[in-house]
Amino acid sequence: QASNRNLAAPLVRVRVKTMAGEDDNPELKKLTEKARGRQQFKYDGRVIYEWEQNLDEAHIYIQPPEGVTKHHLDIKIEPRHLRVGIKGNPPFLNEDVYSLVETDCSFWMIEDGELHIQLQKAHKGETWGAALKGHGQLDMFSEQEVNKKLMLERFQEEHPGFDFSQASFSGQAPSARSFMGGVHHDPTIR
């Protein structure tokens, strides 16, 4: 019975680069690194925040004004909404998050002079198209690169004895959230 399930499962090929020079297109490599790294949300040519995601979390990074400390900030993380501002002033950000957030595991901190907001995804493995609704959307190339990154994170989490650091996908990557029965929320379940 179990072998029938494996035959019906979609085929995903993960390969490890073995030859020097393979896939060494510098322009493609630059675009891939940019797509998998921090994304910028700009308004009127000004960076409002940067954000990135992994299998479990979305991270938002904001440069606070000079002299602002944690004691000045008013930040509220709700399951579907984020508010960021300075006490006594209208919020700087007052937006819906892209998807549902687990507030008990989400937090914020000032780190190296930068406000870092960590939002715990309620749906592990979900690819967020943006950090906040209405704040742009990942382009198709970037979204596919993030999918690949999340799938490799999932493979690493599910198979800790293997090294996926040099692995790459040939073609499109499936959703890390739903591939082969979906991602498990409980690490004790295999």
C-alpha positions as CSV (number, residue, x, y, z in Angstrom):
1,Q,0.0,0.0,0.0
2,A,2.8,2.4,0.9
3,S,4.5,1.8,-2.4
4,N,1.4,2.8,-4.3
5,R,1.4,6.2,-2.6
6,N,5.0,6.8,-3.6
7,L,4.2,6.0,-7.2
8,A,1.4,8.5,-7.3
9,A,3.6,11.2,-5.7
10,P,4.8,14.0,-7.9
11,L,8.5,13.7,-9.0
12,V,10.8,16.4,-7.7
13,R,14.4,16.4,-8.7
14,V,16.9,17.9,-6.4
15,R,20.4,17.9,-7.7
16,V,23.7,18.8,-6.3
17,K,26.1,20.9,-8.4
18,T,29.1,18.8,-9.0
19,M,31.1,20.5,-11.8
20,A,32.7,23.9,-11.6
21,G,31.2,26.3,-14.0
22,E,27.8,24.6,-14.0
23,D,25.0,27.2,-13.6
24,D,27.6,30.0,-13.2
25,N,25.7,32.7,-15.1
26,P,26.7,35.7,-12.9
27,E,23.6,37.7,-13.8
28,L,21.3,34.8,-12.9
29,K,23.2,34.1,-9.7
30,K,22.8,37.8,-8.8
31,L,19.0,37.7,-9.5
32,T,18.6,34.5,-7.5
33,E,20.5,35.9,-4.5
34,K,18.4,39.1,-4.6
35,A,15.1,37.1,-4.9
36,R,16.0,34.8,-1.9
37,G,17.2,37.6,0.3
38,R,15.6,40.7,1.8
39,Q,12.9,42.3,-0.3
40,Q,12.4,46.1,-0.1
41,F,9.1,47.9,0.1
42,K,9.5,51.4,-1.2
43,Y,7.1,54.3,-1.2
44,D,7.9,57.5,-3.1
45,G,11.5,56.2,-3.8
46,R,12.1,55.7,0.0
47,V,12.7,52.3,1.6
48,I,9.9,51.9,4.2
49,Y,11.0,48.4,5.3
50,E,12.8,45.3,4.2
51,W,11.4,41.8,4.7
52,E,12.3,38.1,4.2
53,Q,10.8,34.8,5.1
54,N,11.7,31.2,5.9
55,L,9.8,28.1,6.5
56,D,8.3,29.3,9.8
57,E,8.5,33.1,9.9
58,A,8.4,36.3,8.1
59,H,10.8,39.0,9.2
60,I,10.3,42.8,8.8
61,Y,13.2,45.2,9.3
62,I,12.7,48.9,9.8
63,Q,15.3,51.7,10.3
64,P,13.9,53.8,13.2
65,P,14.5,57.5,13.3
66,E,17.7,58.6,15.1
67,G,17.5,58.5,18.9
68,V,14.4,56.2,18.9
69,T,14.7,53.4,21.5
70,K,12.4,50.5,22.4
71,H,10.8,52.7,25.0
72,H,9.5,55.1,22.3
73,L,7.9,52.4,20.2
74,D,4.2,51.3,20.1
75,I,4.0,48.0,18.3
76,K,1.0,45.7,18.2
77,I,1.1,42.3,16.5
78,E,-2.3,40.7,15.9
79,P,-3.3,37.5,14.0
80,R,-4.1,39.5,10.9
81,H,-2.8,43.0,11.5
82,L,0.4,44.8,12.4
83,R,0.7,48.3,13.8
84,V,4.1,50.1,14.3
85,G,4.6,53.6,15.5
86,I,6.0,55.9,18.1
87,K,3.9,56.5,21.2
88,G,1.7,59.5,21.0
89,N,1.8,59.7,17.2
90,P,-0.2,58.1,14.4
91,P,1.2,54.7,13.4
92,F,4.0,54.5,10.8
93,L,2.5,51.2,9.6
94,N,-1.1,50.1,10.2
95,E,-1.7,47.2,7.8
96,D,-3.0,43.7,7.5
97,V,-0.3,41.0,7.4
98,Y,-0.2,38.8,4.2
99,S,-1.4,35.7,6.1
100,L,-2.4,34.5,9.5
101,V,0.2,35.0,12.3
102,E,0.6,33.2,15.6
103,T,0.9,36.1,18.0
104,D,2.2,34.0,21.0
105,C,5.4,33.2,19.0
106,S,5.8,36.6,17.3
107,F,7.9,39.4,18.8
108,W,9.9,42.5,18.0
109,M,13.3,43.8,19.1
110,I,15.9,46.5,18.3
111,E,18.9,44.7,16.9
112,D,22.0,46.6,15.7
113,G,20.0,49.8,15.5
114,E,17.3,48.2,13.4
115,L,13.8,47.3,14.4
116,H,13.3,43.6,13.7
117,I,9.7,42.2,13.8
118,Q,9.5,38.4,13.7
119,L,6.0,37.1,12.6
120,Q,5.4,33.4,13.2
121,K,3.5,32.0,10.3
122,A,0.4,30.2,11.4
123,H,0.7,28.0,8.2
124,K,4.2,26.6,8.2
125,G,5.8,26.4,4.8
126,E,3.4,28.9,3.2
127,T,5.0,31.3,0.7
128,W,4.1,34.9,1.5
129,G,3.8,37.1,-1.6
130,A,4.4,40.2,0.5
131,A,4.9,41.0,4.2
132,L,1.9,43.3,4.4
133,K,-1.2,43.3,2.1
134,G,-1.2,46.0,-0.5
135,H,2.6,46.4,-0.2
136,G,3.6,45.0,-3.5
137,Q,3.9,41.4,-4.5
138,L,6.8,39.1,-5.3
139,D,7.4,38.8,-9.0
140,M,7.1,35.3,-10.5
141,F,10.8,34.8,-10.5
142,S,11.3,35.8,-6.9
143,E,8.3,33.8,-5.8
144,Q,9.7,30.7,-7.4
145,E,13.1,31.3,-5.9
146,V,11.5,31.6,-2.4
147,N,9.6,28.4,-3.1
148,K,12.9,26.7,-3.8
149,K,14.5,28.1,-0.7
150,L,11.6,27.0,1.5
151,M,11.6,23.5,0.0
152,L,15.3,23.1,0.7
153,E,14.7,24.3,4.3
154,R,11.9,21.7,4.6
155,F,14.2,18.9,3.2
156,Q,16.9,19.9,5.7
157,E,14.5,20.0,8.6
158,E,13.0,16.6,7.6
159,H,16.3,15.0,6.9
160,P,18.9,16.5,9.3
161,G,21.6,14.0,8.5
162,F,21.9,15.2,4.9
163,D,23.5,18.4,3.7
164,F,21.3,20.3,1.2
165,S,23.4,23.5,1.2
166,Q,24.6,22.8,-2.4
167,A,21.3,21.4,-3.7
168,S,19.3,23.1,-6.4
169,F,16.0,22.4,-8.2
170,S,15.8,21.8,-11.9
171,G,12.6,23.4,-13.0
172,Q,9.9,24.7,-10.7
173,A,9.7,23.8,-7.0
174,P,6.5,22.6,-5.5
175,S,4.9,24.3,-2.5
176,A,6.8,23.5,0.7
177,R,3.5,23.6,2.6
178,S,1.6,21.0,0.6
179,F,4.2,18.8,-1.2
180,M,3.9,15.0,-0.3
181,G,1.3,15.3,2.4
182,G,2.4,18.7,3.6
183,V,4.8,20.0,6.2
184,H,4.5,18.7,9.8
185,H,4.0,21.2,12.6
186,D,5.2,18.8,15.3
187,P,8.9,18.0,14.9
188,T,8.3,14.6,16.6
189,I,6.1,13.4,13.7
190,R,8.0,12.0,10.8
